[in-house]
Amino acid sequence: MTHFDAASAEPPHPAARAALAAALDEGWADPARLYRSGRRARMLLDQSRAVVAEVLGCRAREVVFTASGTAAIHYGVAGVLAGRRRVGRRLVVSAVEHSAVLHAAETHVGAVRADGVPAESVPAANGDGEPTITEVLEASGVVGVVGVDASGRVDVEAFERELRVPGTALACLQAANHEVGTVQPLAPVFAAAVAAGVPLLVDAAQVVGRLPVPDEWSVLCASSHKWGGPPGVGVLAVRKGTRFAPVWAVDEHEDGRVPGAVNVPGIVAAAAALVAREGEREAEALRLRALTDRLRARLPRVADDVDVFGDPADRLPNLVAFSCPAVNAEALVLDLDQAGFEVSSGSACTSDTVTPSHVLVAMGAADRGNVRVSLPFGTTEEEVDRFLAVLPGVLDRLR
């Protein structure tokens, strides 16, 4: 099998494997304990935190570890909204944020309603079915949703207007889109957020380890298994000066900001993988960009109705998304799996319903499920050429 779904999970880096094995021997104890094995685990945890903070460009004490990237986002959104409750309860998001951000916003809307704060009604289902999650959020009156253009790039002027609405406590904007790869214009949005006095939470899961980590953030979230570390390790960084108030039961772990014992061996492995990736990142990004350029150029020639999504230039170096309207995206994923390639679809599928991706809806391509090809580190030109050779036959069979 050839794994072409690095945007979901990058294969473990050799440095992570070696570090994990060593940390299972040396870092298994509770780092909060004063005996020798506990002190050793604490030292490993502190070293790993310092390493991750250096890559992110912040202080070690601003970084905490969570059980996943999704947990980091949920804690980050809820904690900042609670810390800035006196400012207001309003949240701003882009229409193409990861579902973790949108679900955190949905939870916030529920909490506001539970507190008795008036909110507009949820929109009724239209002729095309149930309203999308972004339509529900926008109709709530609690969340401002900023649209994007056909490439998935957020409307900066619209974002600036939303930031100036009174009562806005937090804004969220991803560093790069997880489905189509478009890199977002963080610099002007962050400048507008600073001017408006609104902290900006950045979901950087797709860029850490692949592109330079952006400087433009108040809160940053990332996930270890996206850069070749083990799953089960998320990163939440909150810059000094950003008000943050846990609204959940906390304990002595992670400076009282997130609850529960941390996965020290996993964190050590995540830090080792991140250091290794940083050393390889620039050269590998250039190499993978050449391969995705090849895919972007060749895919439209495979069939007349193949469309490639995302910004052609300002994008992740390893990701290409495309659609073929005559072919069901989920069926294409399964048939490519049979042909030896692991790719993903951006639309959600259950046994009885296929829902278009909210990202494609926002981009104006709601009728097309997209197939995402995201190349892991080390992908070869031969593997890409083999994929391009296999794809036409798979599309013909599905037609």
N, C-alpha and C positions, 0 to 999 in steps of 0.2 A: 504493500500500500504506500502511496505517496500522499503525505499530509499537506494539504493546501488550505488549512483553516487556522493559521497562526493568530488571526485576530480573535479567535475564541480561546485558544491555548497554544502557546509556543512550546514545542518539545523541550524537555528539561535540558538545560545547559550542562555540559560535563562538570563545570565548576560547582554547580548546584548539587549534583549527585555526590561528588567527593565531600563537599562541605556538610551535606545532610548526614552522610554516614559518620563523619567525625563528630558532628554535633550530637548525634544520638548517643554517643559514648560519653561526651564531655558536658553536654548541656541539657541533660534530661531532668535535672532537679528543678525545684521551685526557686526562681531567682529572687523571691522575697525573703528567703531564709538566710540565716546568718552562718550556718555551718558551711564547711568547705565546698561541697558540691553545689550548694545554693549560691555561694559567692562566685564560683566558677561560671555557673549559668548566667549570673548577673553580669559578669564581665563580658561574656559573649553577646548578651543582649545589648549592652551599652555600646560595644564596638560596632555591632550591626546597625544600631540606630544612627550612630555617627556617620557610618558609611553611606547609608541611604540619604541622610540629611545633606551630606556634601553633594551628592548627585542632584538632589532636588534644589539645592541652592538656598537652604534655610538652616536654622539652628537645630541641633539635635533635640533640644527640649521642646521643639515645636512639632515633633513627629511622634505619633503613636501608631501601634500596630493593631489591626483588627482581624477578624476571621475571614474576611473576603473584601474585594473591592466594592461589592454591593453594600456590605455593612459599613464600610468607610463612608460611602455616599449618604446612606441613611443617617448615620451619626452626624456627619458634617452638616447636612441640611437641617435636621432637627435641632442640633446644638446651637447653630448660629441664629436660627429663627427664635429660639427661646432666649438666647442672650441679648437679642435686639428687640424683644417684645415691646419695649416702651416706645421704640421708633414706629412700629407698626407690624402688621401681620402679612403684608403682601410679599409675594415671591414672583420673580421673573425667570423664565426658562426659554430656551429656544425650542422650536417645534421638532427638532431632530435629536434631542438629548437621548441618551441611553435610557432604556425602560426603568432602570434603577432610580434615576433622577425623577422621572415622571411619576413613578409609584410613590416616591418620597413626597412629591408635591401633592399627590392624591391623599396621602395620609394626613398631610398638613391641612388640606381643605376639610377633611373629616373632623380634625381636632378643633378647627375654628368654629365649625358648626356646632360641635358638642359644647363649646363654651358659650353658645347662644349669640354669636356674632352673626348678623344678617348676611346671607349670601344668596346670590341669584339661583334660580332653579336649574337643574341638570337638563340639557337639551333632550328633546324626545328623539326617538329613532326616526331616521329619515327613510326615504325609499330605498336606499342602498343598504339598510341594515342599522345596527347599533352605532351610535356616535363614537368617534375615536376618543382615546384617552385625552388627547390634546384639546378636542372640542369640549369635553367635559370640564377640563381644567379651566379653559378660557371662560366658559359660561359661569363658573363659580363666583366670579368677581373677586377672588382671592389671589389668583395666579394670572400673571400676564404672559402670554405665549407669543414669541417673536418668530415670524416666518422666515423662510429661506428662499433663495433663487433656485433655478432648475439644476444647479450643480450641488446644491445642499449648503451653500454658504449663507450665513445668517445676515439679515438686513441690519447693518450697523446703525443707520439713522433711526430705524424703528426701535432697536434695542436702547439707544440713547433716550428716546422719548419715554419708553417704559421705565427706565431708571429714574426719571424725573417725577414720576407719579408719586404724590405724597403717600407716606406709609409703607414705602418699599423697604423691606428689611434685608433682602438677600437676592442675588442674581446668580444663575448657573449657566455656564457655557462650556461645552466640551472643547478640548484642544483640537481633536480631529474626529470626524465621524466614523463610527464603528462599522457602518454598512457600505458606504460609498467612498470613504477615504479622504474626503475633503477636509483640509486644514482650515480651522476657523480663524477669523481676524481678531485674535485676542487683544493685541496692542491697543487699537482704538476703543474697543469695548471696555477694557480695563481702565483706560484713561477717563472715559466717560463715567465709569463706576466710581472712581476716586473723586472726580469732580462732584458727583451726586452724593458722596458719602455712603455708598452702598458696597459692602464686601462682595467679591466675586468668587464663587466656588467653581473650580475647573476640574472636570473629569479628564484626567491625563492618562487614562489606562492604555490608550492606543499609541501614545507617543513616547512614554518612558521606555528607554532602551532602544528606541528606533529613530527618534529625532532629538535635537537638543531640548531639554526640559524648559518650558517657557518660564519667564520671570514674572509674568503678569497674572498674579493670583493672590487672593487672600486666604483661600482654603484650596488644597489640592488633594485629590484622591487618585490612587493607583492600585494595581493588582499584580502580585508577584508572578502568577502563571502566564501573564501576557508578555513578560520579558525572559522567560525561561527558568524562572524560579518555581518552587512547588506550589500547588494550589493550597488554599486555606490560609493565605497571608495577604492581608490588605494593608494599605498605607493611608493614613489620614494626617495631613500636615495643616496646622492652623497657625498662621503668622501672628507674632506678637502684636497686640493692639486690636485684634479681631475678637469681639465679645463672643464667648462660647459658654453655654450653660447646659450641662446634661439634664435631660428631663426623664432619665431612666435611673434605675438603682445602680449605684457605682460602688466600687470597693477600692482596695489599696493598689490595684493593678493600673499600670499605664497612667500614673499621676492622677488617678481618679477621674479620668475623662471617658474611658470606655471600660466596661466590666469584663471580668473573667480572666483566668490565667492565659498568658500568651503562649504561642507555639514556638518556643525558643529554637529547637532544631530547624523548623521551617523558616524562621526569620533569618537565622544564620545562612541557610542555603539561599534564600532570596537575596540577601545582601551580596553573597559571593557571586551569584549569577549576574546581578546588576553591575558590579564592578567589571566583570568579564565582558559584559555586553557594551559597556561604555568604551572599553578599549577597542572593540571591534566595530562599533556602531557606524562610524563615518564611512569607512571603506565598504562595509556590507550594505549600507543604504544606497551608495552609488551603484553597486553591483545589482542589487535587487531592483532598483529603479529602472535599470536597463532592461531587465527581464519583464517588468510590468509594462514598460513602454512597448516592448515586443508584443505582449498580450493585447494591449489597447489598440495597436495597429492591425493585428491579425484577426482579432475576434469579429469585426464587422465584415470580414471577407468570408467567414465561415458560412454565414447565411445572410440573405438580404435584410431580414428583419431583426438581426441582432443589434441591440443598442448598448453602448457602454456608458455607465453613470459616473458622476463625480467630476471634480475639477481636473482637467488634463495636466495641469502643471503643479498647482499648489495642493498637494495631496500626500498621503502616506506613501513611502517608497515601495511598499510590498503588497498593496491591495488594489484589486480591480473588481468592479461589480458590473454585471451585464444582465440583460434580459433577452428572452426570445418569446414574444407574446403568444406564439402558436404552441408553445410547450409549457406545461405546468412545471413551475420551478422546483417543487418538492420531488416530482417524478424525475426530473433531471439530476437532482442531488443523489437520489437513490441509484439511478442507472450509472452515474459516474462512479459511485462507490463500487458497484459491481465491476466496473472497468478498471478499478485500482486507484481512484483519486478521491480523497476526502475533501469536499468543499462544503459550503453552507449556503442556506437560503436566508435572506433577510426577512421573509414573512413568517408569521407564526402559524403553525399547523397543529391541529388536533385531529382526532378520529372523525369528527363530524363537521368541522368548519375550517376554512382557510381564510385567514384575515390578512389583508394587505399590510405591509410594513408601514408604521406611522412615518418613517423617514421618507418612503416613496410617496406617501400621500402628501406630505409637506412639499415635496419637490414637484408635484403635479404629475406623478407617474403611478397613480393609485391602482391602475388596472394591470400592472405588470409586477409579478414577483421577481425579485432579483436573485441571481446566484453570485455569491461572493467567493473570489479566489484570493487568498492571502498567503503569501509565500513565507515560510519560516527561514531563519538564518540557515545558510548552507544550501539552499535550493540551487540546482544546477540548470544550465541551459538545456541539457538533454531532457530533463524532466518537464520543462515548459514546452519544448517541442513535441514531446510525446503526448502531453495533454492536448495540444493543438491538433495533433494527428488523430486522437481518439474522439474528440468532441463532435466533429461532423457526423460520424456514424451513429453516435448516441442520439443526436438531434433528429436524424433521419428516422431512426427506429421509433422514437416517441411521436413523430408526426404521423 
